[in-house]
Amino acid sequence: MRIAIAGAGSVGRSIATELAASGHDVLLIDRDTRAIDVDDLTQVEWLLADACELASLEDARLGEADVVIAASSDDKVNLVVSLLAKTEFGVDRVIARINEPDNEWLFNDSWGVDLAVSPPRLIADLVEDAGEDGFAEEETPPLPGAEIAESVLHAGSAFVGGPESALTSRLPEGVALVAVVGSGGVRAPGSGRTLSVGDTVVFLAEPGALETLEGLLGPADDSAGDG
């Protein structure tokens, strides 16, 4: 896939590294010359430009992108990028980073956002639920139309010992793996990494997909019966 990322800070660069390592065609856009380091990430394409300007996004060939990720540290920028990506370039999938939890209500389809991720809220939820075991649902959805769900992988899980891609390829529609919590702490998912017993897998899920997700994450015998 061709993926454009607006914002070449630590978050944008980390996302670019993961996606490029998975074989995707990645473009990083930033207007700050200090953020541009072609020698650091040689496997991605760089563009020094203001992602809030229509002309810059035309130069970035945004209309050819399968996914746009608005990952800057400024919520206003992320909203503008999302809106332009969806309305002016018809990008199929727009993902936006929320920096200030109070702004969550803005990040919806009226601004062109298909999926919004709030790292502060996600980390807070992970800390609060760290002592819980098994599958859990949040009483208060962290994002409009989505809930955080998590499951601790036990020895009977069909996915223990296999790559994360084996799990993500079987996720039901409306579910996305957003984090894995293991012995090394919280990390973003990576298709080549191996899942282990005791890992906590964290998802963003539409309410209607939770029952299917819970069945998928059950013991290996149960998941095998689902076909």
C-alpha positions in Angstrom: 0.0 0.0 0.0 1.0 3.6 -0.5 0.8 5.4 2.9 1.3 9.1 3.5 2.1 10.3 7.0 1.8 14.0 8.0 4.2 14.7 10.8 7.8 13.5 11.0 8.1 13.7 14.8 8.8 10.7 17.0 5.4 9.2 16.4 5.3 9.7 12.7 8.8 8.3 12.3 8.0 5.3 14.4 4.9 4.5 12.3 6.9 5.0 9.1 9.6 2.6 10.3 7.1 -0.1 11.1 5.2 0.2 7.9 8.2 0.5 5.6 9.7 -2.7 7.3 6.4 -4.4 6.3 7.0 -3.6 2.7 4.7 -0.6 2.3 5.4 2.5 0.2 5.7 5.3 2.8 5.8 9.1 2.4 6.7 11.3 5.4 5.6 15.0 5.2 6.8 17.8 7.5 7.3 21.5 7.1 10.2 21.6 9.7 13.6 21.1 8.1 14.8 19.8 11.4 12.4 16.9 11.2 13.7 15.8 7.7 16.4 13.3 7.9 16.8 11.3 4.7 19.8 9.5 6.0 18.0 8.2 9.1 15.1 6.6 7.3 16.4 5.7 3.9 13.5 3.3 3.1 10.8 6.0 3.1 10.2 9.0 0.8 10.4 12.5 2.3 8.7 15.7 1.5 9.4 19.1 3.0 6.0 20.8 2.9 3.1 22.1 4.9 0.6 19.3 5.0 -2.2 21.8 5.6 -1.8 23.3 2.2 -3.7 21.9 -0.7 -0.8 22.5 -3.2 1.6 20.6 -0.9 -0.7 17.6 -0.8 -1.0 17.7 -4.6 2.8 17.5 -4.8 2.6 14.6 -2.4 0.3 12.8 -4.8 -2.2 12.2 -2.0 -4.8 11.0 -4.4 -2.6 7.9 -5.0 -2.5 7.1 -1.2 -4.4 4.1 0.1 -4.0 5.4 3.7 -3.3 8.8 5.2 -2.1 9.1 8.8 -2.3 12.5 10.4 0.4 12.1 13.1 1.5 15.6 14.0 1.6 16.9 17.6 -1.0 19.5 16.7 -4.6 18.4 16.7 -5.6 21.4 14.4 -3.1 20.2 11.8 -4.3 16.6 12.1 -8.0 17.6 11.6 -7.2 19.8 8.5 -5.0 17.0 7.0 -7.8 14.5 7.6 -10.4 16.7 6.0 -8.4 17.5 2.9 -7.4 13.9 2.5 -10.9 12.7 2.5 -12.8 15.5 0.7 -10.2 16.7 -1.8 -8.4 13.5 -2.6 -10.9 10.8 -1.7 -8.5 8.7 0.4 -10.1 5.5 1.5 -8.7 5.3 5.0 -7.8 8.3 7.1 -6.3 7.7 10.6 -5.7 10.6 12.9 -3.7 11.1 16.1 -5.4 12.8 19.0 -3.0 14.8 21.2 -5.4 16.4 23.6 -8.1 14.0 25.0 -10.6 17.0 25.3 -10.5 17.2 21.5 -11.7 13.6 20.9 -15.3 14.7 20.0 -14.0 16.5 16.9 -12.3 13.4 15.4 -15.1 11.9 13.5 -16.3 11.4 9.9 -17.4 15.0 9.6 -13.7 15.9 9.6 -12.8 13.0 7.3 -11.5 10.8 10.1 -12.1 7.0 9.8 -10.2 6.0 12.9 -8.8 8.3 15.6 -6.3 7.1 18.2 -5.6 8.9 21.5 -2.2 7.7 23.0 -2.9 9.4 26.3 -6.3 7.7 26.7 -5.0 4.4 25.5 -2.0 4.4 27.9 -4.3 5.5 30.8 -6.7 2.6 30.0 -3.8 0.1 29.8 -2.5 1.3 33.2 -6.0 1.1 34.8 -6.7 -2.3 33.4 -3.2 -3.8 33.9 -4.3 -6.0 36.8 -7.3 -7.5 35.0 -7.2 -10.9 33.4 -8.8 -12.1 30.2 -11.2 -10.2 27.9 -12.4 -6.8 29.0 -14.6 -4.1 27.6 -14.4 -0.4 28.6 -17.6 1.0 30.1 -16.9 4.4 28.5 -15.8 4.2 24.8 -12.5 6.0 24.3 -13.4 7.0 20.7 -16.7 7.8 19.0 -18.2 4.5 17.9 -15.4 2.3 19.2 -14.3 0.6 22.4 -11.0 -0.6 23.8 -10.9 -4.3 24.3 -8.1 -6.5 25.5 -7.2 -10.1 26.1 -4.3 -11.8 27.9 -2.9 -14.6 25.8 -2.8 -17.9 27.7 -1.0 -21.2 26.8 -4.2 -22.5 25.1 -4.4 -19.5 22.6 -4.2 -20.4 19.0 -1.9 -17.4 18.4 0.8 -18.0 21.1 4.1 -18.7 19.4 3.0 -17.3 16.1 3.5 -13.9 14.4 1.2 -11.0 15.1 0.2 -11.2 11.4 -1.5 -14.5 12.1 -3.8 -12.7 14.5 -4.4 -9.5 12.5 -5.3 -11.5 9.4 -8.2 -13.2 11.2 -9.6 -10.1 13.0 -13.2 -9.5 12.2 -14.3 -6.4 10.3 -14.4 -3.3 12.6 -11.5 -4.4 14.8 -7.9 -3.2 14.8 -4.9 -4.3 16.9 -3.4 -1.1 18.3 -0.9 -2.3 21.0 0.7 -5.3 22.6 1.7 -5.2 26.3 4.5 -7.7 27.1 7.5 -8.1 29.3 9.2 -5.2 27.4 6.3 -2.8 28.1 3.8 -1.3 25.7 4.7 -1.5 22.0 3.0 -0.9 18.7 2.0 -4.0 16.7 4.5 -5.4 14.2 3.6 -8.1 11.7 6.9 -10.0 12.1 6.9 -10.1 15.9 6.0 -13.2 17.8 3.2 -13.4 20.4 3.9 -15.0 23.7 2.0 -16.4 26.7 1.1 -13.5 29.0 1.1 -10.8 26.3 -1.9 -8.5 26.5 -3.3 -7.7 23.0 -5.3 -4.4 22.9 -7.8 -3.6 20.2 -10.1 -0.8 19.0 -13.4 -2.5 18.1 -16.8 -1.5 17.0 -19.4 -2.8 19.6 -21.0 -5.2 17.1 -17.7 -7.0 16.6 -16.8 -7.7 20.3 -18.6 -11.0 20.5 -16.8 -12.3 17.4 -13.5 -11.0 18.7 -14.0 -12.7 22.1 -14.6 -16.0 20.3 -11.5 -15.6 18.1 -9.4 -15.1 21.2 -10.7 -18.1 23.0 -8.8 -21.4 23.5 -7.2 -23.0 20.4 -9.8 -25.7 20.2 -12.6 -23.2 20.1 -11.0 -21.0 17.5 -10.3 -24.0 15.3 -14.0 -24.9 15.4 -14.9 -21.5 14.0 -13.1 -22.4 10.7 
